[in-house]
Amino acid sequence: MQARVTAEAAFRLLADGMSRATGDTFFVTLVAKLAEILDVDHVLVARVGDDHRAHTLAVWSQGGLAPNLSYDLTGTPCETVAGQEACLYPEGVQRRFPDDELLQRLGAESYLGLPLFAMDGRPLGLLAVLNNRLMQLAGLESEILHIAAAQASAQIERSQTSQALQRSEAVARESERRLETLLNHLPGMAYRCLNDADWTMLVVSQGAEALTGYRPEALLHNREVSYAALIHPLDRAKVDSAVEEGVAARSPFRVVYRLRIADGQWRWMLEQGQALYDAEGEVTVLEGFISDITEQYEAQRVQDAVARVAAAITTRIGDGYFHKLVRHLVEILEADAGFIATFTQQGSRRQGTASVAPCHLTTVSAVGDGGRLENHAFDLSASPFTALMTTPECAEQADPPLRWPGLAEEQAAWIGRRLDNTQGEPVGIIVVLYREPPETNGFASSVLRILSSGAAAEVERRQDHRRMRQLAYFDGTTGLANRVRFMEDLVAMRDVAERDLKPLGLLLLDIRRFKEINDLHGHQLGDSLLATLAGRLQRSVAPGEALSRLSGDEFALLVPDATPERIEQCVARMRGVIARPIYLEHHAFSLRVSIGLAGYPRDARTPGELFKAASIALYHAKREDDGVCPFSASMHRDLERRQQMTERLGEAIREDRLALYYQPQIDLRTGELTGAEALCRWQDAQWGWVSPGEFIPLAEERGLIRPLGDRVLEQATRQLLAWGAQGLTLPGRLSLNISAQQFADPHLAEHIQRLTAGLSTTAIALELTESDFMRDPEQAVVITQALRKAGFTLAIDDFGTGYSSLAYLRRFSAQALKIDMSFVRHMLANPHDRTIVDTVIAMAQALGMKTVAEGVETAEQAEALAEMGCDEAQGYYFGRPLAAEAFAEEWLGPATPTDSEEAE
């Protein structure tokens, strides 16, 4: 650009303009003069904040003053200027900074920016000159801009300094106002006084009246009362000493003391102050603050007192607990004597229609004259403490003075509290005695109130010890030792066995199917049955043996000197007692028992290991017909394997790692494929192939059979749909096994339809064992009818092994009976098995049901079944179960076209 005026005129024009600019007009004048002198379109001056934004102080644009604005420096030419160095973009500035909206809005083509600094080098802001055309600066323009930048920097710094000073003065004024308000509204008294004997007050805050009951004017210059004269005589020396130590050390002092206020009460005060000194180091005045801490101080005293008593009493065994409690109470409460007494007859008694509290007490501990006093009995109603019969807490002066056995001097006052049990009935009293009435009763009453609950609990505990022991160690239903007592007996008898080098036997007994008795006849009769049985067992126990009831229908018998012969006798004795019928409420109960056996030291060394071994043996005993099982190491390994298998099977089900194998079902008349049965197989990464005979029963026992059954249904559905997509067809239906737990679901039909969505219900046959049908025949009828209505085919599996009746068989809505392989396997050699097979076939024909024989392994078996009229069969003779791909390759052909497809 070219200057329009001479250098001298330019500087004079800038100087004249700025000399008249002050305060808020300074920056407006500056940008206007610069625009005029430099002949540019836009000028702005801005301060830069900590937020990385520019905040303009004045903006001149196109011949006039524009509104101030605030903008982010990121991506702008100003970003390179702020706090750094001057920069010039004589042309094309919008191309260089395309994200700068301000450049676009102003239409700027060129840009010159200068940073603004404080005297200490601190960045303050920037001065920017923008033009809508090419900008060329000569030396004169550059010098003018640097002068203007220096003036702007100085003005910003002056403005900031002025603002800071104003803020500081405002803060100071506000602090003075708040201090005055605070001193006059605090719950306490601020003061300034002379360091003389009377503490002559020179300044007293308005809080003096609330603190002492005296107006501030009454305390000033000791006009009506001297503050120092209000301090408790016993505390004055402590106060003087604290002040003197603070003055000598030239440090603040802090002291707690009692003060008599205007109404005569003694209150606890906390004073915090310091001395002020003159140039020679002499004390001129004392000043500080005094607050009432009575409540806090008393609460802390009570807390400390209770903590001291609790720390001193380390045991609750014997009468030593009460003696220590009374002795420390007397010491802490500065009493002269004290005692705890308990009622000889507990609880209240009734007299007519009124409830009368017990009156006769006996001290369990009494302390006085520095030692322990003899216990004695007395009548509460005839004693000075009679008020405790009707109120839980009393503090009274004794008139006439009280004489207590064993004390040399009479007692003038006492503070006491009644001890009540958890039912609110009085069990005793606790009392402290004074030769001189105490100044206040609050502290002693609070301490007694807190500690009396513990004393009452201890009295109640001792009085109810026998009843509590009965509850803790004996079963309420049978009267036998409970589980807690059993574990103690187990530890004790094991220790004796170890000491005497003799074996110890443990028998765990579980009454079989006892839950059914509770469910059928109710828990009340069940408890009566257990109590009767427990009485019989207890009467049969030999000397030295220990019988316990562990839980519902589980008992334990500890047998010392447990030779094999004695254990055998114990087992026979227990089984004989339990087997004898029990007659209750017109019912006769014949019970059976499972017994698990373990012995020390043969099976286990510690009490816990012995109990665990017997529990494992009991678990196996429940699964055996004989019901008696001694522990062996293999049982533990088997239990661990079952636990590991449960966890791994659960993972396999969740991760869909189980496979389905398919076994063909053959028409015995034509030899053609009529369907298949899907059989679940599991190959574990660690164990390899796991037998279905092992993992299927485990799934039923551990609650995994339902998710397993769902996985089988889903996988079978996917496979049938996949075969269909490949043009393959399975004649007839795919048979799937349903467990008893699945069959217990009343909404089973809807559940299976959801799992087999996309598949026709006619493609699936559901198989359930005969024994599972008969668990709840009426429910089975409802569910099978719902399944038939939904379109599923039903078959009764393993028929002949259960006990279904013809009446239910007719109502079950099943379409097929599957003859169990145990009959098929031996029917050619065993006439009885052949008769059963023949009978099942004839019965099925009479009911209009199809028969399917399982486990056919020879041609002779197949021919015999065909001659008997059996419809279909499956077994190794026809084919082993195969994986889906192998089964499809061997047995499945392409789908048969429909009539419409043939027409096409």
TAHU-V132486 format. One record per backbone hydrogen bond with DSSP energy under -1.0 kcal/mol. NH is the residue of the N-H (numbers start at 1). CO is the residue of the C=O. E is the energy in kcal/mol with one decimal. If there is no record, write none. Layout:
# TAHU-V132486
NH/CO/E, NH/CO/E
This chain:
# TAHU-V132486
10/6/-2.7, 11/7/-2.5, 12/8/-2.0, 13/9/-2.7, 14/10/-2.3, 15/11/-2.8, 16/12/-3.1, 17/13/-2.0, 18/14/-2.3, 19/15/-2.0, 25/22/-2.0, 26/23/-1.2, 29/25/-2.6, 30/26/-2.3, 31/27/-2.2, 32/28/-1.9, 33/29/-2.6, 34/30/-2.3, 35/31/-2.1, 36/32/-1.8, 37/33/-3.2, 38/34/-2.8, 40/35/-1.2, 42/130/-2.4, 43/60/-2.4, 44/128/-2.6, 45/58/-2.0, 46/126/-2.6, 47/55/-2.3, 48/124/-2.2, 49/53/-2.0, 52/49/-1.4, 54/71/-2.7, 55/47/-3.0, 56/69/-2.5, 57/45/-3.3, 58/45/-1.4, 60/43/-3.5, 61/64/-3.1, 62/41/-2.7, 66/59/-3.1, 71/54/-2.0, 73/52/-1.9, 76/73/-1.8, 79/76/-1.1, 82/78/-2.7, 84/81/-2.8, 87/113/-2.0, 89/111/-3.5, 93/109/-2.1, 96/92/-1.5, 97/93/-1.8, 100/97/-1.6, 101/99/-1.0, 104/100/-1.3, 105/101/-2.5, 106/102/-2.4, 107/103/-1.5, 108/103/-1.7, 109/131/-3.1, 110/131/-2.3, 111/89/-2.4, 112/129/-2.5, 113/87/-2.7, 114/127/-2.8, 116/125/-2.4, 118/122/-3.0, 121/118/-1.9, 124/116/-3.3, 125/116/-1.4, 126/46/-2.7, 127/114/-2.7, 128/44/-2.9, 129/112/-3.2, 130/42/-2.6, 131/110/-1.7, 135/90/-1.8, 142/138/-2.0, 143/139/-2.2, 144/140/-2.4, 145/141/-2.5, 146/142/-2.1, 147/143/-2.1, 148/144/-2.7, 149/145/-2.7, 150/146/-2.1, 151/147/-2.4, 152/148/-2.7, 153/149/-2.6, 154/150/-2.3, 155/151/-2.5, 156/152/-2.5, 157/153/-2.5, 158/154/-2.6, 159/155/-2.5, 160/156/-2.7, 161/157/-2.5, 162/158/-2.6, 163/159/-2.5, 164/160/-2.5, 165/161/-2.3, 166/162/-2.5, 167/163/-2.7, 168/164/-2.5, 169/165/-2.6, 170/166/-2.5, 171/167/-2.7, 172/168/-2.5, 173/169/-2.7, 174/170/-2.8, 175/171/-2.8, 176/172/-2.5, 177/173/-2.3, 178/174/-2.9, 179/175/-2.8, 180/176/-2.3, 181/177/-2.6, 182/178/-3.4, 183/179/-2.8, 184/180/-1.7, 186/182/-1.9, 188/186/-2.6, 189/290/-2.9, 191/288/-2.3, 192/203/-2.0, 193/286/-3.0, 194/200/-2.5, 196/194/-1.3, 202/192/-3.3, 203/192/-2.2, 205/190/-2.4, 208/205/-1.6, 211/207/-1.8, 212/208/-3.1, 213/209/-1.9, 218/215/-1.1, 220/216/-1.9, 221/201/-2.5, 222/219/-2.1, 223/220/-1.6, 224/218/-2.5, 225/218/-1.5, 228/198/-1.0, 230/227/-1.7, 231/228/-1.1, 232/258/-2.5, 235/232/-1.8, 236/232/-1.2, 239/235/-2.0, 240/236/-2.7, 241/237/-2.3, 242/238/-1.9, 243/239/-2.2, 244/240/-2.5, 245/241/-2.3, 246/242/-1.8, 247/243/-2.5, 248/244/-2.6, 249/245/-2.0, 251/246/-2.3, 253/273/-2.9, 255/271/-2.2, 257/269/-2.0, 259/267/-3.0, 260/230/-2.7, 261/265/-2.2, 262/212/-2.7, 264/261/-2.2, 267/259/-2.7, 269/257/-3.6, 270/291/-2.8, 271/255/-2.8, 272/289/-2.4, 273/253/-2.1, 274/287/-2.3, 276/285/-2.6, 278/282/-2.4, 281/278/-1.8, 284/276/-3.4, 286/193/-3.3, 287/274/-2.4, 288/191/-1.8, 289/272/-2.6, 290/189/-2.6, 291/270/-2.3, 293/268/-2.3, 297/293/-3.7, 298/294/-3.0, 299/295/-2.5, 300/296/-2.6, 301/297/-2.7, 302/298/-2.7, 303/299/-2.7, 304/300/-3.1, 305/301/-2.6, 306/302/-2.8, 307/303/-2.6, 308/304/-2.5, 309/305/-2.3, 310/306/-2.8, 311/307/-2.6, 312/308/-1.9, 313/309/-1.9, 321/318/-1.1, 323/319/-2.0, 324/320/-2.5, 325/321/-2.2, 326/322/-2.6, 327/323/-2.6, 328/324/-2.3, 329/325/-2.0, 330/326/-2.5, 331/327/-1.7, 332/328/-2.8, 333/329/-2.7, 335/330/-2.1, 336/433/-2.9, 337/433/-1.4, 338/367/-2.4, 339/431/-2.3, 340/365/-2.4, 341/429/-2.4, 342/362/-2.5, 343/427/-1.6, 344/360/-2.5, 349/356/-2.7, 351/354/-2.9, 354/351/-1.9, 356/349/-3.5, 361/378/-2.8, 362/342/-2.2, 363/376/-2.2, 364/340/-2.8, 365/340/-1.4, 367/338/-3.0, 368/371/-2.6, 369/336/-1.1, 371/368/-1.8, 373/366/-3.1, 378/361/-2.3, 380/359/-3.4, 383/380/-1.6, 386/383/-1.2, 388/385/-2.0, 389/386/-2.1, 390/387/-1.4, 391/387/-1.5, 394/416/-2.3, 396/414/-2.2, 398/412/-2.9, 402/411/-3.0, 407/404/-2.4, 411/402/-3.2, 412/434/-1.8, 413/434/-2.0, 414/396/-2.7, 415/432/-2.2, 416/394/-2.7, 417/430/-2.5, 418/392/-2.7, 419/428/-3.5, 421/425/-3.0, 424/421/-2.1, 427/419/-3.6, 428/419/-1.3, 429/341/-2.4, 430/417/-2.5, 431/339/-2.4, 432/415/-2.5, 433/337/-3.2, 434/413/-2.9, 445/441/-2.7, 446/442/-2.4, 447/443/-2.3, 448/444/-2.5, 449/445/-2.3, 450/446/-1.8, 451/447/-2.6, 452/448/-2.2, 455/451/-2.0, 456/452/-3.1, 457/453/-2.3, 458/454/-2.1, 459/455/-2.4, 460/456/-2.8, 461/457/-2.6, 462/458/-2.3, 463/459/-2.5, 464/460/-2.2, 465/462/-1.1, 468/464/-3.0, 469/465/-2.5, 470/466/-1.9, 471/467/-2.1, 472/468/-2.5, 473/469/-2.2, 474/470/-1.5, 475/480/-3.5, 479/475/-1.9, 482/473/-2.2, 486/482/-2.6, 487/483/-2.3, 488/484/-1.7, 489/485/-2.8, 490/486/-3.0, 491/487/-2.1, 492/488/-2.6, 493/489/-3.1, 494/490/-2.1, 495/491/-2.1, 496/492/-2.0, 497/493/-2.3, 498/494/-2.2, 499/495/-2.4, 500/496/-2.9, 502/497/-2.1, 504/600/-2.2, 505/559/-3.1, 506/598/-2.7, 507/557/-2.6, 508/596/-2.4, 509/555/-2.9, 510/594/-2.5, 511/553/-2.1, 512/592/-2.4, 514/511/-1.1, 518/514/-1.9, 519/515/-2.7, 520/516/-2.5, 521/517/-2.9, 522/518/-1.9, 526/522/-1.8, 527/523/-2.9, 528/524/-1.9, 529/525/-2.5, 530/526/-2.3, 531/527/-2.7, 532/528/-2.4, 533/529/-2.6, 534/530/-3.0, 535/531/-2.0, 536/532/-1.9, 537/533/-2.6, 538/534/-2.8, 539/535/-2.0, 540/536/-1.1, 545/542/-1.9, 546/558/-1.7, 548/556/-2.4, 549/481/-2.7, 550/554/-2.0, 551/554/-1.4, 554/551/-1.3, 555/509/-2.8, 556/548/-2.5, 557/507/-2.5, 558/546/-2.6, 559/505/-3.0, 562/503/-1.5, 563/561/-2.0, 567/563/-2.6, 568/564/-2.2, 569/565/-2.1, 570/566/-2.5, 571/567/-2.5, 572/568/-2.2, 573/569/-2.6, 574/570/-2.8, 575/571/-2.6, 576/572/-2.3, 577/573/-2.3, 578/574/-2.4, 579/575/-2.1, 580/576/-1.0, 582/589/-2.3, 584/587/-2.3, 587/584/-1.7, 589/582/-2.9, 594/510/-2.6, 595/627/-3.6, 596/508/-2.4, 597/629/-2.1, 598/506/-1.7, 600/504/-3.2, 603/599/-2.9, 604/599/-1.0, 610/606/-2.3, 611/607/-2.3, 612/608/-2.2, 613/609/-2.5, 614/610/-2.2, 615/611/-2.1, 616/612/-2.2, 617/613/-2.3, 618/614/-2.4, 619/615/-2.1, 620/616/-1.7, 621/617/-2.3, 622/618/-2.0, 624/621/-1.3, 629/595/-2.5, 631/597/-2.0, 635/632/-1.1, 637/633/-1.8, 638/634/-2.7, 639/635/-2.6, 640/636/-2.4, 641/637/-2.5, 642/638/-2.5, 643/639/-2.3, 644/640/-2.8, 645/641/-3.2, 646/642/-2.4, 647/643/-2.0, 648/644/-2.8, 649/645/-3.1, 650/646/-2.2, 651/647/-1.9, 652/648/-2.5, 653/649/-2.5, 654/650/-2.4, 655/651/-2.6, 656/653/-1.1, 657/652/-3.0, 659/681/-2.7, 661/679/-3.1, 662/882/-3.2, 663/677/-2.3, 665/675/-2.5, 666/873/-3.0, 667/672/-2.9, 668/871/-2.3, 671/667/-2.8, 674/665/-3.3, 676/733/-1.7, 677/663/-2.4, 678/735/-2.8, 679/661/-3.4, 681/659/-3.2, 684/688/-3.3, 688/684/-2.0, 690/682/-2.8, 694/691/-1.8, 695/691/-2.2, 696/692/-2.2, 698/694/-1.2, 699/695/-2.2, 700/696/-1.9, 701/697/-2.3, 702/698/-2.7, 704/699/-2.6, 705/699/-1.4, 708/704/-2.1, 709/705/-3.0, 710/706/-2.4, 711/707/-2.0, 712/708/-2.2, 713/709/-2.2, 714/710/-2.5, 715/711/-2.9, 716/712/-2.7, 717/713/-2.1, 718/714/-2.4, 719/715/-2.2, 720/716/-2.5, 721/717/-2.3, 722/718/-2.3, 723/719/-2.8, 724/720/-2.2, 725/721/-2.1, 726/722/-1.4, 727/724/-1.4, 728/723/-2.9, 729/893/-2.0, 734/763/-2.5, 735/676/-3.4, 736/765/-2.8, 738/767/-3.3, 743/739/-2.3, 745/742/-1.7, 748/745/-1.5, 751/747/-2.1, 752/748/-2.7, 753/749/-2.1, 754/750/-1.8, 755/751/-1.9, 756/752/-2.0, 757/754/-1.1, 759/756/-1.9, 763/760/-1.9, 764/761/-1.3, 765/734/-2.4, 766/793/-3.3, 767/736/-3.0, 768/795/-2.0, 770/797/-1.7, 773/769/-1.8, 774/770/-1.6, 780/776/-2.4, 781/777/-2.2, 782/778/-1.6, 783/779/-2.5, 784/780/-2.8, 785/781/-1.9, 786/782/-1.8, 787/783/-2.2, 788/784/-2.5, 789/785/-2.3, 790/786/-1.5, 791/788/-1.0, 792/787/-2.2, 793/764/-1.6, 795/766/-2.4, 796/816/-2.5, 797/768/-2.3, 799/818/-2.6, 801/798/-1.6, 809/805/-2.5, 810/806/-1.9, 812/808/-1.3, 815/794/-2.7, 816/794/-1.2, 817/850/-2.8, 818/796/-2.9, 819/852/-2.3, 820/799/-1.5, 823/820/-1.4, 824/820/-1.4, 825/821/-2.8, 830/826/-2.7, 834/830/-2.0, 835/831/-2.4, 836/832/-2.2, 837/833/-2.4, 838/834/-2.7, 839/835/-2.5, 840/836/-2.6, 841/837/-2.2, 842/838/-2.2, 843/839/-2.8, 844/840/-2.5, 845/841/-2.3, 846/842/-2.2, 847/843/-1.6, 849/844/-3.5, 850/815/-2.8, 852/817/-2.6, 853/872/-2.4, 854/819/-1.8, 856/874/-2.0, 862/858/-1.9, 863/859/-2.7, 864/860/-2.4, 865/861/-2.4, 866/862/-2.1, 867/863/-2.3, 868/864/-1.9, 870/865/-2.5, 872/851/-2.3, 873/666/-1.9, 874/853/-2.2, 877/856/-2.3, 878/875/-1.1, 879/875/-2.3, 882/662/-2.2, 887/883/-3.0, 888/884/-2.4, 889/885/-2.1, 890/886/-1.9, 891/887/-3.0, 892/888/-1.2, 895/727/-2.8, 902/898/-2.3, 903/899/-2.3, 904/900/-1.6
